[in-house]
């Protein structure tokens, strides 16, 4: 038995007190927190301390497998008539904790069955017979709370609110508890754990998505590589963490080049004592906000399929951005992949006032296309439809039989909704199709940010970005210093970075060294 940290001791004490109540059956409990925050370890420790068997079932697995684990196989159900034991893990007759983890991935087809299990302590086997849980079985569940947008079940979901009691678990919130965990892991390798003031390993782990899972992996690597050492140093753990970052960098190609560890370290060094934030940002980009070459072409295929424009149709791409921008490149890729045809004698240029419209007969049907890679604030696209004299509005009035298709590789829901609202009067004549849609949670500095959920850390990093901008980004003013329109995005494409993303990752016309330079020139610095 290893030492318990204060967080575990507190939660175990609270849950144990509930079990000591006068009720004949223990109340159902739910543990919540980020992945790798110590939920499973806490409940396993509770089971050992209470002399209960520990039965764990991943309810986020394949529904058929979950039913077999919990409610029994067909053979077990048939044997249940002749045996005293009911089928499945739910049928155990020994004193046990039945730990239901992975609730965030619970399939919808299992919702009612899990709800019945929690509220009524009943279940139905494959033969349709109803069984009741033994009073010795204690139901405890757990759910991750990091990425609620992609979770099938989140903390506010009715499955979670079904549990009678909820407990937040995150050992990484407490320095003393975190140290105890590190000492416990080190003890497994017959070593000790040593931290130093200049190596804030806790802050690094807290920003790692896997948290304690990653910590165990790194400490295992350290113990293997330094097997003769009697201690595991925090700096050695950070070295393993940096090795993970280098692996992540190998997955990010920018302008046909793989990011090198030197490029990253040069960029991260500029963060000073906030260097761990640089590690956090690159992880976020790699896991959620990087659109590489393969995904880019999948996006174009998706958009073409949703356009409804048949192969080899005649189309007209509208010019609406300045030279060197993304629209011409996307138009070229869409035309080639869809095998659309473009008339040499037709042209639409929305950059002119009034717009240029050549070679298109108002009496004919036309397929007009506006293409872009990213819509962050939505201001540029929205202006095309902002009133009857706006360029795109004028075009639709001039060509009453034309349909306009707006293609966007990625964008924010609020920005795209602004375009949809402005084009509603045209009905199905205007169709907007994005490939990836981000929400307010996918911005760095919104109150609901999943990138920086901690408000203190979020405000501190925002102050840092503004301070860097005031010293290095003289060409940016106001809210543009955290991304055009104040969007504060982290979206990166394989060959460009939207100006809505944080300038600290792309601005390269100063002595700041960006990680993804807008010019594409690695190591370019203007003096």
N, C-alpha and C positions, 0 to 999 in steps of 0.2 A: 504494500500500500504506500503510495507516495503522499507527500505533504499537500494539503488542500490550501488553495489561496483564499483570500478573504471573500472574493466574489462568490466562489463555489460554496464556501462555508455558509455565507448568508443565504444563498438560494436554497441549499440543501436543508438548512434549518427551517426556512419558511415553508418549504414543501412538506417536510417531515411533520411540522406542527399541524398542517392540514390533515395529514393521515391519522393523527392522534385524536381527531375529533370523534364525537359519539356516533358518527354515521357508520352504517354497516359496510359501506363500500367507499374506497378512497375517491376523492373528487378528481375529475379530469383536469390536467394542467397543460399549458402550452408554453414552450420556451421560444423566444424569438431573438434574433440578432444577425449580424453579418455572417457569411460563411467563415468557418475557422475561428469562431469566437468562444468556443469551449462548451457548446450546448451538449453534445453527445458525451463528452468526458464528464461533465457535471452529473448527468443522469446515470451514467455507468457507475460513478463513484457513489451516488445515492443508493443504487441497487446493492452494491457491495456492503455499504454501511448498514443497510436495512436487512441484509441477508436475504435478498430477493434475487430470483433469476432475472437476467437481463435479456429480453427478447426484442430484437430490433428488426423492423421491416421498412424498406424503402418504398413508401406509398407513391412516390413519383415515378416508379418503374412502369413497365408495360402492364396495362390493366389486368390482363389474363394472369400474369405472374403474381401480381399483388393479391388477386382473389385467391389464387392457390395457396399463397403463403398465409394469408389471414384466415380464410374460410375453409381451406382444405381442398384436396384434389377429389376427383370423382371416386377413386378407389377408397380414399379416407372416408368420404361421405357414406359409401356403401358399408364399410366396416364399422361405422359409428353405431349401427343398430345393435351390434354384438359386443361392442367394447364400452367400457364406462367413460372413455374419453371422447369428447366432442371433436370434430375435425378442425384442422388448421391450428395456427398459433393461438388464435382466439379460444381454442378449445382446451388449452393447457389447464391442468388441475392443480398445478403447483403455485405457490406464492411467487408472483413475478411482476416486473414492470414491462409492459408492452409499449415499446418506444416506436412511435410512428414518425419517421423523419422523411424529408423531401416533400412536405405538403405543398411547397411553392410550385411543384411540377405535377400535382395531382390531376389526373385525367378527369374530364367532366363527367364521363360515364360512371365514375366512382363516387361522385359527390354525395348522392343520396345514401349509398351504403355506408360510407364513412360517417356521415351525419347520424344515421341510425345507431352505428356502433358507439359513438361518443355520447349521444343524448339518452338512448334507451338501453345501452349496453347489451344490444341484441345484434344477431347477424343471421343471414340465411345461407345455407350451403348450396352446393350445385344441384342437389336433388329437391330444393325448394323447402327444406325443413328449417324451421326457426330454432335458434339456440340462444341461450343467455350466457353472458360471461360469468365466470366464477367471481365471487366476491373478493377473491384473493388477487385478482388481476387489476393492476393499476395502469390506467391509460394516460400516457404522456406523449404529446406531440411536439414537433419543432418546425419552424418555418424561417427561411432566410428573408432578410428585410432589405437587401441592397438594391436589387433591380426590380422594383414593383411593376414597371411598365411591361416587362417580358414575362412576369410571373403569372401562372394560371390562378394561383391562390396567394393573396397577400394578407397582411395582418388585419386589414379591415374587412376581409371577405367573410361571408356568413359561416363558412366552415371553421374559420379561426375563432370567431366570436362564440361559437358553440361551446368551446372549452370554458370551464367554470372559472379558471384562474390563469392569468398570463404573467410571465416573468421575463424581463429582458436580461440577456446574458451577453456580456462582451468583456472578457478578461483584459483585452487590450485597452480598455478605458482606465485601468488602474495600474500604476507603475509597480506597486508592491505585488499585486496578483500576477502581473506579467513576469516579474522576476522569479516568482515561485515556480511558474510553469517552465521557464527556461531551466531552472535548477532541476526540476523533475525530469525533463527530457535529457539533460546532461547526465543525470544519475543513471539513466538507462544504459549509457555508454561508459559507466564507471568513471565519469569525469565531473568536473565542476564548471559552473558558468561564471564568467567574469566580464562585467561591463565597465566602461570607462566614461568619464564626463564628456569626452570629445567624440563619443560614438553613440548618438541618440538612437539606438536600435529600435526602441519602442515606437517612436514616431514613424520610422521607416516601415515597420510591420503594420502599423495601423493603416497606412495608405496602400498596403498590398491587398488585392482582392481576396487572396486565399488566407490571409492572416496566419493563424497558428498552423494551418496545414503547410504553408510555405516555410514557416519557421522550423518545423520538424524536418522538412526536406533539406533545408540549408544546414541545420545542425548535424544531420546525418552525414552530409557530404564533408563537413568540417572534421567530424570524428573519424571518418574513413581516411581522409587525406593526412590527418595529423594524429594517427592512432597511438603514437608514443607519448603524446602530450597528456598531462593530467587535467588540463582545463580547456574549455571552449571559449575563445575570446570573442567579444562582440564584434570587433573589427574583422575577424575571420568570417563571421556570419554575413557582415555587410559585403565582403568580397564575393561570397556566394550569391548574394542578392544582385550584385553588379553583373555577375556572370549571366544571371537570368535576363537582365536588361540587354546584354549583348545578344542573347538569343532572340529577343524581341526585335532588336534593331535589324537583324538578318531577315526579318519578315517584311520590312518596310523598304520598298524601292521608291526612290524619288528621282525623277528625270533619268531613269534607266541606271541609277546607281544605288547600291546598297549603302545605307547609312553606316558609317564606320564608328567604332567605339571612341575614336579620337574626336570625331565631329560632335558626338553626343557629350563627351566630357568637357570639351571647350564651351559648349552651350550651357551645360549644367553648372559649370564653375561660376558663371555670371550670377547665379542665384544666391551666392554667398551661403549664409547659414540656413537658407531655405532650399538647399540642394535636393533634399528628399522630395520636394514638390516637383522637381524636374523628372525624377523617376516616376512619380505618380502620373504626370501628364503624358509621358510617352507610353505608359501602360494603357491609359484611357484611350489614347489615339489608336494604338494597335488593336485593342479589344473591341472598340465600338465606333470609332470615327474615321478610320482609314478606308478609302475606297481605291483599291488597287486596280491594276490593268484588267485582270480577268473579271472582276466585279463590274468594272466600268462597261465592258462589252456585254455582260449579262444584263446590265441596266438598259442598254440601248435595245437589246432584243426584247426585253419586257415592254418598253415604251412603244416599240414598233407594233408588237402584238396587240397592245391596248388601243392603239390609234384607230384601228378599224380601216386603215387605208390599205387596199390590196397591193400585192407585189406588182412592180412595173407600172404603177400608176403615175400619172403626171402630177407633180407637186411643185409648189413654189415656197422656198425658204425666205422668210422676211429678214432683211438686214435691220438690226436694231441696236447693235453694240459697236463700239469703236474698233478700229483695226487692232489685231493682236489679242483680242478677247476670246473667250471660249466658244461662243456661239458658232462661228464659221467652222471650227473643228468638229463640233458635235453634228452640225448639219452634214458635213462631208461623210462622217461615219454612219449616220442614219441613212443617208442616200445609198451608200454602198451596201450596207447590210440588208436593207429592204428592197434593193434593186429598183428604187424609185427613179423616175425620169424627170429631168428638168429642161424646160424649153429655153433655148439660147436667147430667144427674143423677148422673154418676160423677166420683169424685175420689180421687186417691192422693197423700198428703202424707207423704213419708219424713222430714220434719223433726220430726214429733211422736213422742212415746214413750208407748205403742206407735204405730206408723204409722197414719195415718188411711186407711181403705179403704172408700169408700162407693159403692154402686150397681154393684158387680161381683160376680156370682154365681160362687162357687167351682166350680160344675158346668159353667160355660161356658169356652170358649177366649177368651183375651184377648191383645191385642198391647199390651204395656207398653213405654214408651220413656223412657230417661234420656238427656238431651242435655246436651252441654257444648261449649264452644269449644276448651278447652285442658286438657291434663293434663300438668303439669310433674313434680311429685314423685309424683303418683298417690295421695297419702295420703287426700285427700278422697273420691275415688271408691272406693278400697279399703275405707275404713271402712264403706261401705254394705253390704259383703259379709263383714265381718270377724267371722265366727262366726255361729251359728244365730240369735242374738237381734239381729243387725245388721238395720237397716231393710229392705234389699233381700232379704236371706235370709229374713226373716220374711214378706215379701210373697210370695215364691215358694212358701213352705210353705203360706201361707193360700190361695193360688190355684194349686192343683196342675196345672191345665191351661193356665196362662198362659205365654207366652213373653216374655222381657225383652230388649229391644234397646238397647244402649248406643252412642250416636252421639257421636263426638268429632271436631271439625274437625282438630285437630293435637295431637300429644303425643309424649312421649319413650318410646322402646321399652321401657326398663326399667320405667317407670311403668305402661304399658299391660300389660306382662307380669304385673305384680303383680295387676292386676284379673283377667286370664285365669286365673292360678293359683288365685285365690280362688273363681272360679266354675266350675272344672273339674268339680266334683261334680254340677253341674246339666246336664252334657252340652250338647246343642244347644238347650236351653231358653233359654240366655243367649248372645247374640251381640254381640261388640264389633267395631265398624267405625270405624276412624280414616281420615281423608283423607290427612294428611301425618304421617309418622313420622320423628322425629329421633333421633339416637344420641348417645352420650357425647361424640363428637367435636364435636357441635353445642352444647357448653357452653363457656363462656369459660375455666373454671379446672380442667378435667380434664387429666390428664397427656397425653391423646391429643387435646387440643383442636386443631381445624383453624383456629379463630378466632385463637388465640394459640399457635402451635406452639412458639415459643421459650420455654423454661422461665424464663429470667431476666426477659424482658419480661412473661411471664404473671404471675409472682409480684410484680413491681413494680406492675403494673396492679391486681392484687388488693389489694395494700397501699393503693393510692390509693383504691380503692372503699371499703375499710373505714375509711380516714381520713375520707373525705367523709361516710360514714354516721355516724361518731361525732360529727361536728360539726353535721350537718344533719338526719339521719334518726332523731331521738330516739324515734320510735314503733316503730322496728325493733330487734330484739335478736338476738344470736348470728348464726347462719348466714343468717337472713333478710335480713341487710344486703347479701348478694350475690344476693338473689332468694329468694322463699319456698322453704323446704326446701333452701337452698343450691344451687339448680339453676343459677344464673348463665347464664340464657338471653338471647337477643337477639330473641326472637319478638315481632312487633308486628302487630296487626290494624288494619284501616282505621278502627276506631272505639274500640279499647281496647288496653291492653297487659296481658298476664298478669302477676300479681304475682311469678311465677317469674323474670321477666326482671330484668336489673340495675336496681335502684332509681334509679341515676343517670340513666336515660332516662325515668322516669315519676313519681318521687316529687315531689309538689307541695304538701305541707303544711309547708313550711319556706321559708327564703330561698334555697334551691337552685332554679335555673331549669331544669326538665326540658325535653327536646326533645318528648316525647309525654306531656303532663301527664295524669295519671289522671283528673282532674276534667274534662278537655276544655276548660278555660278557658285559652286562649293568653295568656301573660304574667301569669297569676295567681300571686301570691307572698304567702304568709302571713308576717306580721311578728311 
